[in-house]
């Protein structure tokens, strides 16, 4: 059905019909093979140099035409074709001379003749009838398409008196005894010997050259076509006009007649393979399109396969087949048939897939980065139950004293506050291409680098944590202004390997991550309560970041671990105390080296900024007699 629809549309929609024609024209212009000059046909060209020999351009000097015909006939050519319309009188003596030569010429001749009122007047036609013998008349009008491109060899026409007159190339073929099919034929263009050499040998006709041509006997045994080769007169568009230079794209009428005559004399077969064969090709392409629409693979892959098939089809069917065999097959109808079948099959079989995509968008779009949602929509297999081990960055958050606050707030009001808070936290995660894995009461777990690969996942996780901190501080101030004791948000960030996938049953599952890395991120969040900080970042994450200012907090042996984890605090981009941070870093290095001077340095820092949590932590530790940077994970 798609083949019939496309075929009808291409034939009846002008834009598609024109596109179909242009594709064929490009095929002819680009892929026509090189071919030796036709040995039987030569052109005697009346050009600008010829006309410069006479006092007037039109009509062509009839005395010269008579001399030229006589000189050519003396060389015993096979036939002569005169493609110059003798429809107006000129010098009476010269007219009489040419008329006498035409009537008594010793070789077969065909002379251009027309009867159409759009070309000649009644008086001109009467002059033609008197000038050109009936037996030598040949219709010279070229058959063109709607865009004035010469395309066909017509069989001929019946004149008003009822006499049948063949077209110019057919008349010449008949003159030398070559029979031609009585039907319209599409021109099969003769190839050129080289890009800069014409398909037919051409001789300029000048009075001074006629004796030379006769002495050389250049026209013996040839079919000589006499016509004009002028820059502005009797030139016609051809299929070569789509690509090549104007000199070849627009040919003189006599050259087009030479192409047509060569086709008839050499019995060149039709280039088109025929409607039935084209129908079968289009039907096969439609079948391939239907198959690609039916198979259960990502749409992008199927479109890519379709594009690949069309590319091969064009290369081998449109290119190699024409170049090596001269056969032309349709391209537009098969290609559109494939596309239409793919689309139709996809529309029918893709209903369930669309429902699945709608489910994914509805279930994930509020919690997952839009990039992740797009990937899941394009390839739902990403949600398969089997897990995948990869390096990821994790964020865990928790609100301090949330239980105490919630006990003093109405349930409906608490719901509104928490939803607004979680909406802001989700926006921060999505801004940095992360995924909100789950909400656990007021707590948030977010994952970066899943399921899409993101080489900057650690950087984005820390930037997200800083954005969360800014948001929650502002949100807390707004709630406190309303009399609601909203606590600070503690954030932990860690990077490492974990298994990501859908954990659960086939009817109920969660897309989440499992592994020790996840537990470490959760414990880092809890360390903030001990340190008095808002954000704790592991050294594994910190090492993957660039452009973010960190300061060391401590080295902590987490529960279940034997090696200490270095913990860092990222500083907000607008943090004003850079000189203070530098002195803190020096004091921390002394503390790490267990240098006694660290105690004095932290005492001085504490006196300067008693509210700094990291300074207060180590000042208290040193005052209590502790040394080094290792601390234990205990409740404060």
PyMOL commands that set and color helices and strands:
alter all, ss='L'
color gray80, all
select helices_A, chain A and resi 2-12+14-31+48-51+62-73+92-104+122-131+134-136+168-175+207-216+239-242+246-249+253-265+275-294+299-325+332-349+351-364+370-378+380-383+402-407+411-431+457-481+516-531+539-542+578-592+597-608+613-623
alter helices_A, ss='H'
color red, helices_A
select strands_A, chain A and resi 41-46+79-82+109-113+137-139+143-144+150-153+156-158+164-166+185-186+201-204+223-228+235-237+250-252+388-399+435-440+443-448+489-504+509-514+535-538+550-557+565-570+630-632
alter strands_A, ss='S'
color yellow, strands_A
deselect
rebuild
show_as cartoon
